[in-house]
Structures are given as structure tokens and as C-alpha cells.
């Protein structure tokens, strides 16, 4: 029969032959193949449901057994869990170099302060320099202020070399300047970086003290309060209108553990830091709903100062330069670590943080949560510490203070 007849509806021998060959080759018609696929899928779904039901039943049984065991032995299980938790917290506390809330906060990301304008006072050396380098490494735009322009320019160059730094400018400033000069500095800072405004104002300028309380004159006390208290307050007051107009700024106050723990040999210094606590805590309570917030950082002993850049310390005669080897004492934290933790506290918007090694950190917790015992401890070691500082020794060698050995051992 011609092939043209196969195009019609009449079956032909060739059509049946092709169909038979297809069946023998193992291929079913398309409609049948779809039916088989649907059946296999349904069977697979049923298998999965059955397996899931079986697994769920096993889980329910195990959960029921666990409940029965817990009901019978809930006291020792709870005690064991609480003991493990307390052990974990204790180990963390023993190894801590800051309060546990700060150590448990988020770490700084690489761009934590990307394009944020950070104004740092006292940025020419020591902790201020490390703060500038830390913020520069995390994308900040820096305004560096201090009295010494040459040192500021050196810090500026170091910041610009850091990967991620978005810019740095020098703004020489004496924190004890008249109000008009502080106002001019505030205007210049607000207009910096094309008028971006200040996102973080860091009060780092200040000086410590090593002197017996009966040896410090009224004139030295006035100098210390002018530098450590009135200067930061005056600069904040000069910058406040600009901060409020923009509706966002975090003021970071570098205080001290001397404000949390009595510090024999540093009575006036402790008083200045307590004054900062009172002023800036109250400022935050007044202006929090207007976008101006505060972080008060309380570092303990920091290994600042060297032969090249001695740190400023008030003695009984006034402000003097004290040479200390960086990291010379095991009880002191490195400036880089302190700067990192201060930046972390500001990033996490903490109201207050403590940064210190033990036993200073432990004494802080004692004075905070068990003040009677903490004050008793300080009264026992206070005279010894004052004698250590007066003789030029270390104020943080607690072993020698407690047991009376090597009382003039230097850092």
C-alpha cells in the first residue's frame, strides 16, 4: 500500500508495526508514561509521610521518657545545669579584662563607623592616639584635637595609612581655652567633611594624678578640675547647639575606674572623674529623646607613656611629665586594647563600661554590689598604696601592698 494512505484515519500494517516495535522496545505511550510518573510520585509522598509519622512517634516517645526522667530527678539536673552555667560565668570573669556586659556585646565590624565623623580630644598621644587609629580602621572620618600640632599631624598620617580610613583632619585645640575659642572649634568641627556634622564626640583629654591627699595645694586642685572637668563641660556646651540641631550624636567620656573604686593617692583625680559621671549622666537623662546620648568608659591602669612621649600626671607641685614603659606592668592594659573596647562600647550604645584587669575589676564589682566589704578592703590596702605612690613605686602591686614586700617596686 502506498505511504500516502498512512496519513489518513485508516489503520495500516505499517502503523501497527511501529506501535508494536515501540512496545517491544520498552516504551509506553506518552499518556501511560505520565500516569506511571504520577503514581510513583504519590507512592513516594506516601512513603515520606509514613517515615515522618514513624520518626515523630519515636521523638514523642523519647520526649516522654525525658520528661519522666526530669520529673523524677529534676533537682539534681537543675543543680547540675546551674553549676555548669556558674562555672562558665566564673571562668569568663576570671579571664575578663572588662565588665561582662561589654565583653558579651557585638564585636566591631570592619565598617562599624563607616563615614561617621568622630571628634577626639587629646588625640596627639597615648590612649587618644590609639582611639584615632582604632576608629580609622573601621571607616571613620576623624577630627583630631590636642595642643601639639606636630604630634597631631603625625597621628593624622598614621590614620590615613590605615586601611578603611575615610579621612582625617587636624583641629588644634586647648581644652582649657576661653569659651569663644571653644565655640570656633565647635563650628569648624560641625562644618568639617562638607558639613557632615559630628556623630561621636570623644572626651579623652585629661591627666592622672599621683600625690598624697595632704600634699596637694588648692591651686593644683583648681588646675586639675579645669583640665579634667570644666574643659570637657565647656566644649560640650559649645558643641551642644550643633548636636541638637542635627538630632544625633553620641558623647563618649573617657572616665576612670577611680570613679568606681576609691583610689588612694589619686583623691583629686577620683573627684574629677566622679564629677564627669554626675554631669554627663544627667545630660543624657535630659537630652536622650533629642538624639544626644552618652557612653561613660571607665578604664583602669593603662600602659601609656614612654621616653619619647611621656604622659601628663599631676603631682603635688602641679602637672609633670612621667616616663613609663608601654606595657611595663602586667596589671596594665595595652592602649590598643582599651581603645578597641571603648569603641566597642560606643558602637553598642552602652551607657557605661568598666575596662580593667583584676584585681581592679574585682574591686569594682565589690564596691558596686557589696559596698561594705569593698570599702573595708580599700581601707586596708589604701594606706599601703598611697605610700607606694609617694615613694615612686607601683600603685598596682597588690601582693607587695598586702604582704608588705617590695613596696617600692617600680612598674
Backbone torsions as a table, in degrees:
resi	resn	phi	psi	omega
1	UNK	NA	138.0	-179.4
2	UNK	-62.5	155.4	-179.2
3	UNK	-67.5	-26.3	-177.8
4	UNK	-62.8	-28.5	180.0
5	UNK	-68.7	-21.2	-179.4
6	UNK	-73.2	-11.4	-179.3
7	UNK	-80.2	-14.7	-179.5
8	UNK	-84.3	-166.9	179.8
9	UNK	-88.0	-8.6	-177.0
10	UNK	-79.0	125.1	179.9
11	UNK	-62.0	151.7	177.8
12	UNK	-134.5	163.9	-178.1
13	UNK	-63.8	-33.1	179.6
14	UNK	-68.1	-37.6	179.3
15	UNK	-62.2	-47.6	179.0
16	UNK	-66.2	-33.5	179.2
17	UNK	-64.9	-42.8	178.5
18	UNK	-64.9	-40.4	179.6
19	UNK	-64.4	-41.5	179.4
20	UNK	-64.8	-42.5	178.4
21	UNK	-61.6	-37.6	179.0
22	UNK	-64.9	-42.2	178.9
23	UNK	-65.4	-41.6	-179.9
24	UNK	-65.7	-31.0	178.9
25	UNK	-74.7	-5.9	176.4
26	UNK	94.5	12.3	179.9
27	UNK	-105.9	124.7	176.9
28	UNK	-88.1	160.5	174.8
29	UNK	-58.4	158.3	-174.1
30	UNK	-58.3	-42.4	-178.2
31	UNK	-63.3	-39.0	179.5
32	UNK	-69.3	-38.1	179.2
33	UNK	-61.6	-42.9	178.1
34	UNK	-61.6	-40.1	179.4
35	UNK	-62.9	-43.8	179.4
36	UNK	-64.8	-39.3	178.9
37	UNK	-63.2	-42.4	178.7
38	UNK	-63.4	-40.6	178.9
39	UNK	-64.1	-42.6	179.3
40	UNK	-63.0	-41.1	178.6
41	UNK	-62.4	-43.0	178.0
42	UNK	-61.8	-42.4	178.7
43	UNK	-63.9	-38.1	179.0
44	UNK	-65.4	-43.1	177.7
45	UNK	-61.3	-42.1	178.4
46	UNK	-63.0	-39.8	177.9
47	UNK	-63.4	-42.0	-179.5
48	UNK	-64.9	-42.5	179.0
49	UNK	-62.8	-40.5	179.6
50	UNK	-65.8	-42.1	178.6
51	UNK	-64.4	-41.6	178.9
52	UNK	-63.9	-40.8	178.5
53	UNK	-64.2	-39.5	179.5
54	UNK	-66.5	-43.0	178.9
55	UNK	-64.1	-42.5	178.9
56	UNK	-61.3	-38.7	179.3
57	UNK	-64.9	-41.0	178.3
58	UNK	-64.4	-42.3	179.8
59	UNK	-63.0	-42.4	178.3
60	UNK	-62.6	-38.8	178.6
61	UNK	-64.7	-45.6	-179.8
62	UNK	-65.0	-38.9	178.5
63	UNK	-64.1	-40.4	176.7
64	UNK	-63.1	-41.0	177.4
65	UNK	-63.6	-41.6	178.8
66	UNK	-62.8	-39.7	177.6
67	UNK	-63.0	-42.0	178.8
68	UNK	-62.7	-42.7	179.4
69	UNK	-64.0	-42.3	-178.8
70	UNK	-65.6	-40.0	178.5
71	UNK	-62.6	-34.6	-178.8
72	UNK	-79.2	-32.7	-174.2
73	UNK	-127.4	36.9	-174.4
74	UNK	-68.1	-30.1	-178.9
75	UNK	-66.8	-53.3	179.3
76	UNK	-65.6	-33.9	179.1
77	UNK	-65.7	-45.5	178.7
78	UNK	-63.4	-41.2	179.2
79	UNK	-64.4	-40.2	178.7
80	UNK	-65.1	-43.4	178.6
81	UNK	-62.8	-43.7	178.5
82	UNK	-64.7	-38.1	178.7
83	UNK	-64.8	-42.1	178.2
84	UNK	-64.6	-40.4	178.6
85	UNK	-63.6	-44.9	179.4
86	UNK	-64.5	-37.7	177.8
87	UNK	-64.0	-42.0	178.4
88	UNK	-62.6	-44.5	178.8
89	UNK	-65.6	-37.5	-179.7
90	UNK	-65.5	-43.3	178.5
91	UNK	-63.1	-41.9	177.3
92	UNK	-61.7	-40.9	-178.8
93	UNK	-67.7	-41.1	-179.4
94	UNK	-62.7	-36.9	-177.2
95	UNK	-90.8	0.8	-171.6
96	UNK	-73.8	147.4	169.2
97	UNK	-121.4	18.5	176.4
98	UNK	-164.7	171.4	178.6
99	UNK	-66.4	153.6	-171.1
100	UNK	-66.9	-28.1	177.3
101	UNK	-65.7	-41.9	178.0
102	UNK	-66.4	-44.7	-179.3
103	UNK	-66.1	-25.1	178.3
104	UNK	-88.9	-0.3	-179.0
105	UNK	-81.5	172.4	-178.9
106	UNK	-65.1	140.6	175.4
107	UNK	-76.9	159.8	-178.9
108	UNK	-72.2	128.2	172.1
109	UNK	-80.1	167.7	-176.4
110	UNK	-61.4	-35.1	-179.2
111	UNK	-111.8	37.5	-176.9
112	UNK	-59.6	-34.9	-178.5
113	UNK	-118.4	35.1	-177.3
114	UNK	-59.1	123.7	177.9
115	UNK	62.0	15.0	173.8
116	UNK	-85.2	137.5	179.2
117	UNK	-90.3	120.6	-176.2
118	UNK	-118.8	119.3	179.8
119	UNK	-103.9	118.6	-175.8
120	UNK	-117.7	124.1	172.7
121	UNK	-93.6	154.5	-177.0
122	UNK	65.0	37.7	-171.7
123	UNK	-93.4	8.6	-172.9
124	UNK	-84.9	-15.8	-177.5
125	UNK	-165.4	173.1	173.7
126	UNK	58.6	-134.9	-177.6
127	UNK	-64.4	-36.1	178.5
128	UNK	-61.9	-40.8	177.1
129	UNK	-63.0	-44.0	179.9
130	UNK	-66.5	-34.5	175.3
131	UNK	-62.7	-42.9	178.6
132	UNK	-61.6	-44.4	-179.9
133	UNK	-65.3	-38.3	-179.6
134	UNK	-65.7	-48.5	179.9
135	UNK	-66.0	-35.1	177.8
136	UNK	-63.5	-37.2	-179.7
137	UNK	-68.3	-15.7	-178.2
138	UNK	-113.6	26.6	168.0
139	UNK	89.1	12.5	-175.6
140	UNK	-82.3	158.4	168.2
141	UNK	-101.2	124.7	-167.2
142	UNK	-107.5	140.3	167.1
143	UNK	-116.8	113.8	-173.4
144	UNK	-104.3	123.4	-177.9
145	UNK	-126.6	138.6	173.2
146	UNK	-174.1	-179.2	-178.4
147	UNK	-82.0	-31.5	-172.8
148	UNK	-94.0	108.0	-177.8
149	UNK	-66.1	-40.3	-177.6
150	UNK	-60.5	-44.6	178.3
151	UNK	-66.7	-36.9	177.6
152	UNK	-62.4	-41.1	179.4
153	UNK	-66.7	-33.6	175.2
154	UNK	-65.3	-44.0	178.0
155	UNK	-65.6	-38.4	178.0
156	UNK	-59.6	-45.6	178.7
157	UNK	-62.7	-40.1	178.6
158	UNK	-65.1	-37.7	178.8
159	UNK	-67.6	-40.6	-179.4
160	UNK	-66.3	-24.4	177.5
161	UNK	-78.1	-14.5	-180.0
162	UNK	-74.4	135.7	177.3
163	UNK	-66.3	129.7	178.8
164	UNK	100.6	-12.8	-178.9
165	UNK	-64.8	129.3	-177.8
166	UNK	-93.9	-1.0	179.3
167	UNK	143.8	155.7	179.0
168	UNK	-152.2	136.4	176.6
169	UNK	-130.8	154.3	-178.5
170	UNK	-101.6	131.0	177.2
171	UNK	-132.6	85.6	-178.4
172	UNK	-58.3	136.9	-175.1
173	UNK	-160.8	134.5	169.7
174	UNK	-99.7	119.9	-175.4
175	UNK	-62.1	-19.7	179.6
176	UNK	-95.6	15.5	-179.0
177	UNK	-69.0	162.8	175.4
178	UNK	-60.7	162.0	-175.7
179	UNK	-59.1	-36.5	-178.8
180	UNK	-63.1	-40.1	178.6
181	UNK	-70.1	-36.5	176.7
182	UNK	-65.5	-37.4	177.6
183	UNK	-64.9	-42.1	177.7
184	UNK	-62.3	-40.8	177.7
185	UNK	-63.9	-39.9	178.8
186	UNK	-64.4	-39.5	177.6
187	UNK	-63.5	-45.2	-179.7
188	UNK	-64.1	-39.1	178.5
189	UNK	-66.6	-38.2	179.7
190	UNK	-67.8	-31.3	-179.6
191	UNK	-88.1	-5.7	-177.5
192	UNK	-66.0	153.8	178.5
193	UNK	53.8	52.1	177.0
194	UNK	60.3	38.3	176.1
195	UNK	71.1	33.4	-177.9
196	UNK	-71.0	-24.9	-176.9
197	UNK	85.9	162.3	-177.2
198	UNK	-93.8	124.1	177.2
199	UNK	-92.5	-33.1	179.7
200	UNK	-135.2	123.8	174.1
201	UNK	-110.6	114.5	-173.9
202	UNK	-108.7	113.0	178.2
203	UNK	-87.9	96.4	-179.9
204	UNK	-111.7	-18.4	-178.0
205	UNK	-63.8	139.0	-180.0
206	UNK	161.2	-179.2	-179.4
207	UNK	-146.6	148.1	178.8
208	UNK	-86.5	-171.6	-177.5
209	UNK	-148.5	138.6	171.2
210	UNK	-135.1	94.7	-179.3
211	UNK	-164.9	146.5	176.8
212	UNK	-69.6	146.9	-172.6
213	UNK	-63.5	-32.6	-177.5
214	UNK	-80.6	-8.8	-176.6
215	UNK	-98.7	-8.8	-175.0
216	UNK	-88.5	125.2	-179.4
217	UNK	-81.2	166.6	178.4
218	UNK	-64.3	-36.0	179.6
219	UNK	-63.1	-42.6	177.6
220	UNK	-65.5	-38.6	177.9
221	UNK	-62.0	-41.1	179.0
222	UNK	-65.2	-39.9	177.6
223	UNK	-62.0	-43.0	-178.4
224	UNK	-66.7	-41.8	179.1
225	UNK	-68.6	-32.7	177.3
226	UNK	-64.6	-43.3	-177.8
227	UNK	-76.2	-45.7	-172.0
228	UNK	-87.3	-24.0	-173.4
229	UNK	-120.5	-60.5	-173.3
230	UNK	-67.0	-34.5	177.6
231	UNK	-61.7	-54.8	176.7
232	UNK	-59.4	-38.0	178.7
233	UNK	-64.5	-43.8	-179.3
234	UNK	-64.9	-41.2	179.2
235	UNK	-66.6	-39.8	176.3
236	UNK	-61.9	-42.5	179.4
237	UNK	-63.8	-37.0	179.0
238	UNK	-68.8	-36.1	-177.3
239	UNK	-87.2	-16.4	-171.7
240	UNK	-58.5	-41.9	178.9
241	UNK	-58.1	-38.0	179.2
242	UNK	-71.3	-38.6	178.8
243	UNK	-64.9	-41.9	-179.3
244	UNK	-70.2	-35.3	-179.6
245	UNK	-66.7	-31.4	178.4
246	UNK	-87.0	-20.3	173.9
247	UNK	76.8	15.3	177.0
248	UNK	-158.1	126.9	171.7
249	UNK	-174.3	142.8	174.4
250	UNK	-116.2	120.8	178.2
251	UNK	-92.0	121.8	-179.9
252	UNK	-107.2	117.8	-177.8
253	UNK	-104.7	117.8	176.7
254	UNK	-84.4	98.8	-179.3
255	UNK	-95.7	-136.5	-178.0
256	UNK	-162.9	155.6	171.8
257	UNK	-65.5	-14.5	175.6
258	UNK	-65.7	-15.0	174.8
259	UNK	-86.9	-14.0	179.3
260	UNK	-105.0	-25.8	-177.6
261	UNK	-128.7	134.9	174.5
262	UNK	-54.6	135.6	-174.3
263	UNK	-122.5	84.4	177.9
264	UNK	-56.1	136.5	-175.3
265	UNK	88.2	-3.2	-179.7
266	UNK	-139.6	42.7	-172.6
267	UNK	-62.0	-49.1	-179.3
268	UNK	-67.8	-38.8	177.3
269	UNK	-59.9	-44.3	177.0
270	UNK	-60.5	-40.5	178.5
271	UNK	-63.6	-39.2	179.1
272	UNK	-65.4	-39.7	-179.0
273	UNK	-71.1	-35.1	175.0
274	UNK	-64.9	-35.2	176.9
275	UNK	-63.9	-40.8	176.7
276	UNK	-62.0	-41.0	177.5
277	UNK	-57.4	-50.1	-177.0
278	UNK	-62.2	-44.4	-176.2
279	UNK	-68.2	-51.7	-172.8
280	UNK	-76.0	-28.4	173.7
281	UNK	-65.7	-41.0	178.0
282	UNK	-69.3	-39.2	176.9
283	UNK	-57.5	-44.3	-179.8
284	UNK	-63.8	-40.1	-179.1
285	UNK	-65.4	-26.7	178.7
286	UNK	-83.2	-36.9	-168.7
287	UNK	-111.3	6.4	-175.7
288	UNK	-59.2	-38.3	-178.6
289	UNK	-76.8	-3.4	178.8
290	UNK	-109.2	12.3	172.2
291	UNK	93.5	-2.5	178.8
292	UNK	-101.2	114.7	-177.0
293	UNK	-122.0	169.8	-171.6
294	UNK	-136.5	139.6	166.9
295	UNK	-121.2	123.8	177.6
296	UNK	-105.6	112.7	-179.3
297	UNK	-100.7	130.9	-176.8
298	UNK	-117.6	85.5	176.3
299	UNK	-78.5	149.5	173.0
300	UNK	-87.7	-147.5	-179.8
301	UNK	-62.7	128.8	-178.7
302	UNK	-120.6	137.4	-177.1
303	UNK	-81.5	70.7	177.1
304	UNK	-105.1	163.1	178.7
305	UNK	94.0	141.6	177.4
306	UNK	-155.3	179.8	178.3
307	UNK	-64.3	-35.6	-178.7
308	UNK	-76.1	-39.2	-177.8
309	UNK	-131.0	81.3	178.0
310	UNK	-67.6	150.0	-179.7
311	UNK	-91.2	152.7	-178.2
312	UNK	-84.6	127.4	-178.9
313	UNK	-136.3	135.5	175.5
314	UNK	-81.2	126.6	171.3
315	UNK	-106.1	-169.7	179.0
316	UNK	-68.4	-21.5	179.8
317	UNK	-93.4	-11.8	-178.2
318	UNK	133.7	-161.2	-175.7
319	UNK	-76.4	125.1	-179.8
320	UNK	-132.3	166.1	178.2
321	UNK	-97.8	130.0	-179.3
322	UNK	-120.1	128.3	-179.9
323	UNK	-93.1	127.0	176.0
324	UNK	-139.8	141.8	177.1
325	UNK	-75.2	134.5	-179.8
326	UNK	-63.6	122.9	179.9
327	UNK	74.7	20.6	-175.3
328	UNK	-70.1	-17.5	-179.0
329	UNK	-121.9	140.2	179.1
330	UNK	-68.6	-19.6	-179.2
331	UNK	-84.0	-7.3	-178.0
332	UNK	-98.6	145.0	175.2
333	UNK	-89.7	150.2	176.8
334	UNK	-70.6	145.2	178.8
335	UNK	-58.3	-34.9	-179.8
336	UNK	-64.0	-41.0	179.1
337	UNK	-66.9	-41.6	178.7
338	UNK	-64.0	-42.7	179.2
339	UNK	-62.1	-41.7	178.6
340	UNK	-61.5	-43.1	-178.5
341	UNK	-70.4	-35.1	176.6
342	UNK	-65.3	-45.1	177.9
343	UNK	-62.3	-37.1	178.7
344	UNK	-66.3	-39.4	177.3
345	UNK	-64.4	-41.5	178.4
346	UNK	-66.4	-40.4	-179.8
347	UNK	-62.8	-38.1	179.8
348	UNK	-89.5	5.2	175.0
349	UNK	57.4	43.7	177.1
350	UNK	-79.2	142.2	178.7
351	UNK	-72.8	-36.8	-178.0
352	UNK	-154.2	150.5	176.3
353	UNK	-149.0	150.9	175.5
354	UNK	-111.0	135.6	-179.2
355	UNK	-132.1	103.9	-178.1
356	UNK	-169.0	157.7	171.3
357	UNK	-88.1	170.3	172.5
358	UNK	-76.1	146.8	11.1
359	UNK	-91.1	-0.9	-178.8
360	UNK	-62.3	-43.2	179.4
361	UNK	-63.6	-41.9	178.4
362	UNK	-62.0	-42.3	178.2
363	UNK	-63.6	-33.9	176.1
364	UNK	-61.9	-45.1	177.7
365	UNK	-65.7	-39.1	178.9
366	UNK	-63.5	-45.9	-179.6
367	UNK	-68.2	-24.9	-179.9
368	UNK	-81.6	-45.9	-172.0
369	UNK	-106.5	-15.5	176.5
370	UNK	-141.2	65.6	-170.1
371	UNK	-59.8	-33.5	-179.6
372	UNK	-60.6	-48.3	-179.9
373	UNK	-70.4	-39.9	180.0
374	UNK	-61.4	-43.9	178.7
375	UNK	-66.5	-36.3	177.6
376	UNK	-62.2	-42.3	178.2
377	UNK	-62.9	-44.6	-178.4
378	UNK	-65.7	-33.3	177.0
379	UNK	-67.8	-28.1	178.9
380	UNK	-75.7	-42.3	-175.6
381	UNK	-96.2	-11.3	-176.9
382	UNK	-58.3	-51.9	179.5
383	UNK	-59.1	-36.8	179.7
384	UNK	-67.5	-39.9	179.9
385	UNK	-66.9	-42.8	178.0
386	UNK	-60.2	-38.9	178.1
387	UNK	-66.9	-38.9	176.9
388	UNK	-59.3	-49.4	-178.7
389	UNK	-65.7	-39.2	-178.5
390	UNK	-64.1	-34.8	-179.8
391	UNK	-86.1	1.5	179.3
392	UNK	88.7	11.0	-179.4
393	UNK	-90.9	-170.3	-178.4
394	UNK	-82.2	136.9	175.7
395	UNK	-91.7	7.4	-176.0
396	UNK	-125.8	12.1	175.1
397	UNK	-90.6	83.2	-172.9
398	UNK	-71.4	-26.2	178.7
399	UNK	-64.4	-46.0	-179.9
400	UNK	-69.2	-31.9	179.0
401	UNK	-69.3	-40.5	-177.1
402	UNK	-74.4	-42.3	-174.4
403	UNK	-101.4	-0.6	173.0
404	UNK	75.0	24.4	179.6
405	UNK	-111.0	142.8	174.6
406	UNK	52.1	53.9	-175.0
407	UNK	-71.1	-12.3	178.2
408	UNK	-113.7	21.5	177.1
409	UNK	-65.5	131.5	-175.7
410	UNK	-90.8	160.9	178.9
411	UNK	-64.2	NA	NA
